[in-house]
Structure formats: C-alpha cells, structure tokens
C-alpha cells in the first residue's frame, strides 16, 4: 500500500545549486531522492514546500513523497541521515493523508535573513549572513518592514519576469531580533514570490543605511514596479525557517 510521508529537513545550502534537481549540478532534491530510493528500493520523487535557490539554507523545509517503503516511520530519519551528506539532515518523518501536498497544503511560511554588521567580515558567518560594514538604522528598517504587513500586490518585489497567477500575498508578520552584531529579520506570509524576500531585504537595507526613505515601500507596493525597489540581497543570509500546515 502506498503511504504518503512527510519529512521535515534542514540543510546548509552552501555547496548546492539550490533545492530543485538540475542536470550536472549538486542539489538537495537529488541527494534526498537518491537516499530515499536506496532505502525504498524504488525510484522516489519528492515534492517540496519551497524550492530554495543556490546558497540558500533551510531549518524547516518540508517535503512529501509516496512510497511502499518498508522502513518504519519512526526509524526513517536515522536511516536517511546515515546515507545523506552531513549538510542535509532529516529532522522528522510522519504519515499524512493521501491528499497532503507539501507545497499546496501549506498555509503559512516563515523565512529569515541574517545580517552581520561590523567593520570586518566574520570568517565564521560569511556563508550564513550578509556582511554590511556601514552602520544600519534598525529602527528605520523595522518601521519600513511593518509597512509590508497586510494583503498587498508584491509584484514590485518579485523577480522580473516571474510567472504566477497572482502576485497578491498576505504578509502576516515582520520581526527583527538582534544578537550582538548579528541581526535577523523574520518574514511570515501565506506565500512568497520568487526572490521576494531577498528583494525586500535589499530595499530595507537601503532604507536602514539612509539611501532611501521608508515611504518608498508604499510607492513600490502602489506602482508594482521592480525597478523602484532595491537590489536583490545575496542568497547566503536567507533561511527557510518553517512551513505551517493544518494537519488532522
């Protein structure tokens, strides 16, 4: 009998060309499917909640797959982690309803973005944060970030040429947490457009370094013009934190 299985996974995206399988490039999906296929003795295909880009990390990525795998569900994380490379970990496995879909069943996602502000870049955090040498006015960043909360057309913050049915999303929360020189921005929404978080971060940091005004946020949302927003922040500071579902 086919079982529908959910996996919660974390990974360091540094050495991968993103989540999604690509020809002649290392990807998270390829590693995960190879490990699952080995255990299941059949070819497995996984569906992910979000397809992270090259260099982007995840603490709470969710995938699902259907299989007749004989490994007991409670032993699946340990079995997979014994095969997977050490920069990919399966945190949890559970059986879900046949209708569950890692992407389409999601009701909320949270991404975080880490910024390290210091005169000298950290050799330890360089792969997990954006280094900014100039002072950042985090009060301005927070003020601008809160303007994103609510239901808006985020087309102005999406990658140019993105093809989606609608660019309207609901930003549910924006938070900033500081630990010394490392500051983390958290974005929670019902969904995100391609490069949306990184484009927002690039814009917020220009506001925080007084290169633009907080009023630019309202203008970008109103005009829906990508060229009005800031640069795309680099991938290494971005983490898929969590995905929320209503599971019975």
C-alpha positions in Angstrom: 0.0 0.0 0.0 1.3 3.5 -0.9 1.9 5.7 2.1 2.1 9.5 1.9 5.1 10.5 4.0 6.1 14.0 5.2 9.7 14.8 6.0 10.9 17.9 7.8 14.5 18.6 6.7 17.3 21.1 7.3 20.3 21.9 5.2 23.2 24.1 4.6 22.8 25.2 1.0 26.4 26.4 0.5 27.6 23.6 -1.6 24.4 23.1 -3.6 22.8 24.6 -6.8 19.5 25.0 -5.0 16.9 22.5 -3.9 15.4 21.6 -7.3 17.1 18.9 -9.4 19.3 20.3 -12.2 21.4 18.4 -14.8 25.1 18.1 -13.9 24.8 20.1 -10.6 24.5 19.0 -7.0 21.1 19.7 -5.5 19.3 19.0 -2.2 16.5 17.2 -4.0 18.8 14.8 -5.9 20.6 13.8 -2.6 17.3 13.3 -0.8 15.7 11.3 -3.6 18.8 9.1 -4.0 18.8 8.3 -0.3 15.1 7.6 -0.3 15.3 5.5 -3.4 18.1 3.4 -1.9 16.0 2.7 1.2 12.7 2.1 -0.6 14.3 0.0 -3.4 12.2 2.0 -5.9 12.6 5.4 -7.6 11.2 8.1 -5.3 10.2 11.7 -6.3 9.7 14.3 -3.6 7.6 17.5 -3.6 8.9 20.4 -1.6 7.2 23.3 0.2 9.6 25.7 -1.4 12.4 25.4 -4.0 15.3 27.3 -2.4 18.0 28.9 -4.6 21.7 28.1 -4.7 23.3 29.1 -1.4 20.0 29.4 0.5 19.6 27.4 3.7 16.7 25.7 5.4 15.9 24.9 9.0 12.3 23.7 8.4 11.9 22.7 4.8 9.0 20.2 4.3 8.8 17.5 1.6 6.4 14.7 0.9 6.6 11.5 -1.2 4.5 8.4 -1.8 6.1 5.0 -1.5 5.7 1.4 -0.3 8.9 1.9 1.8 9.3 -0.8 4.5 11.4 1.2 6.9 9.3 2.0 10.0 8.3 5.7 10.0 10.0 6.3 13.4 13.3 5.0 12.1 13.2 6.8 8.8 15.1 9.9 9.9 18.0 7.9 11.4 18.1 5.6 8.3 18.2 8.6 5.9 20.8 10.6 7.9 23.1 7.6 7.8 23.1 7.9 4.0 22.8 11.7 3.4 25.8 14.0 3.4 26.3 15.8 6.8 25.0 19.2 5.4 21.5 17.7 4.9 19.5 16.3 7.9 16.1 14.8 8.2 14.6 16.1 11.4 11.3 14.3 11.5 9.0 11.9 9.5 5.3 11.3 9.7 2.5 9.7 7.8 0.0 12.2 6.3 -3.3 11.9 4.5 -3.1 10.9 0.8 -4.3 14.4 -0.2 -1.4 16.2 1.6 0.9 18.2 -0.7 4.0 19.9 0.7 3.5 23.0 -1.4 -0.2 23.4 -1.9 -1.3 22.3 1.6 0.9 25.0 3.2 -1.0 27.8 4.8 2.0 29.9 6.0 5.8 30.1 5.6 8.4 31.9 7.6 11.8 33.0 6.1 14.6 34.7 8.0 17.5 36.8 6.7 20.7 37.3 8.7 22.8 40.5 8.5 26.2 40.8 10.1 27.1 44.5 10.7 30.7 45.1 11.6 33.8 46.9 10.2 35.3 43.5 9.4 33.5 40.4 7.9 33.2 37.4 10.2 35.0 34.4 8.8 32.6 32.1 10.6 29.3 33.8 9.5 30.3 34.7 5.9 28.3 31.8 4.5 25.2 32.4 6.6 24.8 36.1 6.6 25.1 39.3 4.6 28.0 41.4 5.8 27.4 45.2 6.0 30.2 47.4 7.1 28.2 50.6 7.4 26.0 51.4 10.4 22.4 50.3 10.0 19.4 52.2 11.4 17.4 49.2 12.5 14.5 51.4 13.8 14.0 52.6 10.2 14.3 49.1 8.9 11.6 47.9 11.4 9.4 50.9 10.6 9.6 50.1 6.9 9.2 46.4 7.3 6.0 46.8 9.3 4.5 48.7 6.3 4.6 45.4 4.4 2.2 43.6 6.8 -1.2 43.0 5.3 -2.6 41.9 1.9 -0.7 43.6 -0.9 0.3 43.1 -4.5 4.1 42.3 -4.1 4.9 42.4 -7.8 7.3 45.2 -7.3 9.4 42.9 -5.0 9.2 39.9 -7.3 12.0 38.9 -9.7 11.4 40.4 -13.1 9.6 38.0 -15.5 8.1 35.9 -12.7 5.1 34.0 -14.0 2.5 33.4 -11.3 -1.3 33.5 -11.4 -1.4 36.3 -8.9 1.3 38.4 -7.1 -1.0 39.2 -4.2 0.2 37.8 -0.9 -0.6 38.5 2.7 2.4 39.3 4.9 1.3 38.3 8.4 4.3 39.3 10.5 7.7 41.0 10.3 10.1 40.8 13.2 13.7 41.8 14.0 15.9 40.1 16.5 19.4 41.2 17.4 22.3 39.2 19.0 25.4 41.4 19.2 26.4 42.3 15.6 24.1 39.7 14.0 20.6 40.8 13.3 17.9 38.5 11.9 14.8 39.7 10.0 11.8 37.3 10.1 9.1 37.4 7.4 5.9 35.3 7.7 3.3 35.2 4.9 0.8 32.9 3.3 3.2 32.6 0.4 6.2 34.3 -1.3 7.1 35.2 -4.8 10.4 34.4 -6.5 13.2 36.4 -4.9 10.6 38.4 -2.9 12.3 38.2 0.5 15.8 39.0 -0.9 14.4 41.9 -2.9 12.6 43.2 0.2 15.8 42.8 2.3 17.8 44.7 -0.3 15.3 47.6 -0.1 15.1 47.6 3.7 18.8 47.8 4.0 19.0 50.8 1.7 16.4 52.4 4.0 18.5 51.4 7.0 21.6 53.0 5.5 19.7 56.1 4.6 19.9 55.6 0.8 16.2 55.8 0.5 13.1 56.7 2.5 10.6 54.5 4.3 7.9 56.0 2.1 9.5 54.1 -0.8 7.8 50.9 0.5 4.3 52.3 -0.2 5.4 53.6 -3.6 6.8 50.2 -4.6 3.6 48.4 -3.5 1.5 51.0 -5.3 3.4 51.1 -8.6 4.2 47.4 -8.7 7.5 48.2 -10.4 10.6 46.0 -9.6 12.9 48.8 -10.8 11.8 51.0 -8.0 12.9 48.5 -5.3 16.4 47.9 -4.0 18.9 45.3 -5.1 18.4 41.5 -4.6 20.2 40.6 -1.4 22.7 37.7 -1.8 21.4 34.1 -1.0 23.7 33.1 1.9 21.7 35.1 4.5 18.4 33.5 3.7 16.9 30.6 5.6 13.5 28.8 5.1 12.6 28.7 8.8 9.3 26.9 8.9 6.2 25.9 7.0 2.8 25.7 8.7 0.0 23.2 7.8 -3.4 22.2 9.2 -2.8 18.5 9.8 -5.6 16.3 11.1 
